Amino acid sequence: MKIAGAISGTSLDGIDVAICNVVTHDGRVAVRCERFETIPFDATLRAQILAAYPPAGIDALDVSALHAAVGEAFGDAIRAVAAGTQLDAVASHGLTLAHDGDAHHTLQIGDPFRIRERVNATVVYDFRSADTAAGGTGAPLVPFVDALLFAGHAPCVALNLGGITNMTVLPQCIAFDSGPANLLIDSYVIHRSNGELRYDHDGALARRGSPNAAALARMLDDPYYSAPLPKTTGRERYGAPWIEQHRADLDQLTFEDAVATLAALTVRTVTDAFHAAAPNATLLIVSGGGARNPALVDGLRASLPAVNVTISDELGVNADAKEAIAFAVLGYCTLTGRAAGVPTVTGASGPRVLGAIAPYELTSLLDRIHIEEAERPIERRTTPT
């Protein structure tokens, strides 16, 4: 089944689109990414998104307009990457505008019906709400797919260095957000360069600088890092207010030293979480935009000398595409009525089928699914094994 997975993460690099072939194989869901691309946001739309994040004061009409505009951008991006390929479905995580895992509510924007208008396919969306309604944190959801992709390499840790750092320990399938990654680095680089730079390309700034021990110690004095599981975080904690809180420390350093200090924060929090959650793991599989930042990857190799730190590309999973691939799989699970997510990770009261459906010729789609299921029977599991 041809499914496009689409997501925009906390870094706001753009819209990640993975065109995937998702099937059942040997009693499990199997996925192959056939095409992947990140489509940048229009500069005006990106500025509108940034201006809407809490604690910004934005009224309901503005949220409604942004929801529509982001949906149109997602639809255009998916259509462009599909490049004429007829899709069976789209699985859109959308863009998280607000999230409070502790209070069990979440909001992802990107109107699925505007996506449907542009791609002429059923759209699965709103993946987090089923989990939060069941008492969960709503994230992370990708560990369900990490287990499908990487269980054969256990004992290992799948690490996604996106805007936030997500960690999945296998085979136990313990997962959580360990702290910030690219979000802080990107945000500070934009601030310090007055918008001339968007991120630390190839980790060049961090590699020319040296972390400031005193500033780093103050940044590590954050109760989130020692908080018990389940836990998830995002821009609501590590966005503009965090930068403002630590700006005095950072601005007194050279640009290079400030970025090196932020990179060291990511490396240190990942290392501490790895030792605490996966003391027996011998492999760390890195994906996400941070996998392309040598300052982060080399820092992890230096701080975890007994661990094989590898990029997921080397195991056949495009490091940039992994989360988009994951949502293609989660969308397939929705369409086949399978529970997804891992309740022990999010704290939900039990397994739930995730996602809502904006249907397009749904009867025909479900008929094709039933035929495929009959040809390739699959045991209906509620959690990955």
N, C-alpha and C positions, 0 to 999 in steps of 0.2 A: 504494500500500500504506500502510495506516494504522499508523504506528509511534510509540509514546511513547518519547521519549528522557528519561532521568532521571539526575541526578547531584547529589551534594552535594560542594561544593568545600572548600578549606582554611579558608574563612571561617566555615563552619558556619552560614550564614544560614538554611539550611533545605534542603528537597529541591526542586530545580528540575525541573519536568516540562513538556516540550514535546510536544504532540500534533501530529504531522507527517504530511504526505502525501509519501511518497518514491517516485519513479518513475525510469525511465530515459527520457531525452529527448535527442534529437539526439546520440546516442552517448555520453551522460554521465549520471551520476546527478544528478537534480534533486530539490530538497526545498522544500516550502512549509510553514511553521509555521502551524497553524490555531488553536492555543490554547496559552497559556503561563501558568503560575502557579508561584510559590514557596510551598511549604507549610512553615511553621516547624516545627522540632522541638519536641516536648514538652520542657518545661524540665528534667524529671528525666532524660530520655534524653540530652539535650544535655550535661548535667553528667556523665553516665556516659561519654559519648564522650570528652569532654575529659580525664577522669580516666584514660582508657585509653591515651592517646598516650605513646609513648616519651619519656622514660626511665621511665615509670611501671612499677611492679611489678604485673603483672596475670597471674593464672594462666589456664590453658587453658580451664577451665570458664567463667570470666568472659568470655573472648573469644568462646566459643561462644554464651553467652547474649546477648551484645551483637550478634553476627552475626544471630541470630534476631530480636532486637528491631528492629534497623535494617531488616531485610528486611520486617518487618511494617509499619513506618512508611513505607517506600518503596511497598509495595503499596497501603496506604491512601491515600497521596498520589496515586498514579497513578490509582487508581479515582475519587478525588474530582475530579481535573482532567479525566479522560475524560468524566465526567458522562453516562454511559450510552452513549457512543460505543463501538461494538464495535471493539476493536483487533485488528489482525492479529498484532502482536508488540510486545514491550517491549524496549528496549535500555537496560540499567541499568549505568552505570559503578560504582554503589555509592559507598562512602565509603572513602577511603584511610586505613587505620589505620597502616600502616607501609610505607616505601618506601626502597630503597637502590639507586639506578640504577647506581652504580659497581660494586656487588656483584651486580647483575642479579637482584634478587628484589624482590617487591612483594606487598602484601596489601590487597585491597579487601573490605570486609565489606558485608553486606546480602543475606541468604539469598534467592537467586533463586526457590527453590521456594515460599517464603512469599509472594513477589510473585505467582507463578503462581496460587496458591490464591485470591488476591484479585481477579485481573483476567481469569482464564480465557483466557490467551494465552501463546504461546511467549515465553520470556525469554532474551535474549542477554546474557551477562555476562562478567566477568573478561577485559576487553579487553587489559590490559597484559601478562599473563603470556606470551603467545605471543612478544611482542617481547623480553622479558627472557630467555626460554629460548633465543632466537636470538642472545644476546649484546648486546642493546640495553639502553638505559636505561629502556624501558617508557613513556616520556613525553618530550616532549609528543606526543599522538596527534592533537590537533585540527588541526594544520597541513595534514593530508590534506584536511580539509573546508574550511579557509580557502582552499585553492587552488581548490576548486570554487566557493566563494561569491564570491571577490574577485579572481580572476585577471584579469578584464576591466578592473580598475582599476590594474593594474601599470604602472609600478613603484610599489609601495606596501608598507606594513607593516601587517599586522593585529595589533593589540595587545589582549590580554585582561588587564584589570586586575581579577583576582579576588583571592583571598588571596595568590597568587603572580602575578607578571607573566610572561605568555607572549607571545612575539614571533615572527611569521612574516613573512619577507621574500619578496616575490613580484616577479618570476616565478621566482626561483631556488629557492624553497621551502627556504630556510635558516631553521631554527627552533630556539628554545631558551628556557629560563626566564632572564630577565635579573635577577631578584631578587624581593624582597618587594613587596607592594602593600598590600591591605586587611588582611592578617593581622596585621601589626605595629600598624597604627593601631587596629584593633578591639581587639586584645589589651590595648594600653596604655590605651585609653579605659575598658575594663572595669575594669582595675586602678586607675586614677587616680580613677574615680568610685565605687569600691567597688560596682560592679555596677549602679549606677543608670542608666548609659548603656551601650549595646551597640556603638555606632559613632559616628563623627563625622557627624551628619546634615547633608547638604548642604555638608559641608566647613566648617561654621560655626566650629568651634574653630580649625582650621588657618588660616582666613582672618583670624581676629582676632589671630593670633600671628605671630611672626617666627622663622625658623629660627636656631638657635644654631650658628655656624660651627665652633666647636671640637668640639662634640658630633657634628656631622655629619661632620667629618673623621675622627673615630675610628670612626664607623659605616661609613664608606667604606673603611676599612682592613681589608678582608675579602677573602681570596684568591679567593672564589667569583666576584667580578665580573670578574676577569681570567683565570679558568680557561678552558682551551680547550674547544671544542665536540667532541662533544655534551655537553650538561649539562642537568640538571634538578634542581629542588630543591623543598622543601615545608616542612611544619610541623616535620619532623625537624631542620631547620637554623634556621628562622626562627620557631620557636614559643616556648614559655615559657622555655627556657634562654637564648635570645637576649635576651629582655626582661630577664631577671635579670642578664645580663652588662652591659647598658647602663642598668640602672635608676638607678644613682647619678647618671649624667649627666642623665637625663631628669627625675628627681624633684626635682632642684634648680632646674629651670626652672618657669615658670608652666605651668599645664595647657595653655593655648593655644600657648605657645612650644614645648612638648614635642611636641604633635601636629603643629605646623607643621614641626618638624625631621624627624619621621617622614615626612610628606608630601614634604618636600624630598628625602629619601633615595630615595623611589620615582621622583620626577621626574628626579633626577640620574642614577640608574642606568639608567633608560629612555633618557634623552638620550644618555648615553655609548654604550650598546649600539646605538642607532639610528645614530649617526655611524660606529661601527666596522663594523656589519654591512650597513647600507643607505645609503651616502653619496649615492647617486643617486636615492633615493626622494623623491617630492614629496608623498606622501599618507600620513597616519597614520590608520588606521581603528580607533577605540577601542570596545571592548565590555567586558562584565563589570560588576560592581557599582561599580567605580571610575569608570565612565563617567558615573555620577550624582553624582560628587563634584567640584564646580567647582574646589576647591583643586588637585586633581590635573590636571584637564583644562586649566584656565587656566595652571597651571604649565608644562605641556607646550607650550602655545601660545607662552608667553613664551620658553621655552628653545629652541624650534625655529621661529623666526620665518619661515623660508623654506619651511616645510612646512604644507600644509593639514591641520590636525588636525580630524577629523570623527568624530561618533558613528555607529556602524554603522546605527542607526535610519534615518539619512538615505539609506542605500543599500539599505533594505528588509530589513535583518536586525535583529530585536529585540536590543538590546545585552545585556539581561539573559538572553535565551534562547539565545544562540549556542552555548554548550557543550552544553546539552541537545539542541539541534538537531543538533550534530555527532555525538552518540552515536546519534541516530536513524539518521543516514546510515551510521555505522560498523556498526550492527546490521544494516542492509539489506545491506551488503557481506558480512557474515558469512553471512547466509541465502542469498545468491546465489553464495557461494564465491569472492568476490573478495578479493584481498589489499588491505589498507589500511595506513594508517601510511606513514611515509616513512623507509626504512632509513638514508638519508644524514643524517637528523635525529637518530635514536636510536642509530645505530651498530650496528644489527642486521646480521647477516651476509647478509640478503636479505629480500625481501618475504614476508610471512606473512599468511595468513587469521587475523584476530584474533577472540577471543571463544570462549566455550563456550555450549552451548544447553541450556536446560531446556525440553523439548518439550511442546507441548500441541496435539493434533490436527495433528501435524507433517506427515503425508502430505498432508492437505488444504491446508495452508499452502504446501508446496513445489509442489503442483500449480498453485496460483494463481500462484506465482512463475514457473513454467515457461511458463504461458499468457501472462503479461505480458511475459516475455523474448522469446517468439516474436512477440508483436505489436509490441514495441518493441526490436528487436535493439540490443545495445550491445557495442562493442568491449571486450574484457576487458583493462583496464589494471591494472598493478600499482602505479603511482604516478601522481599527478595531473599533468596537463600544462597 
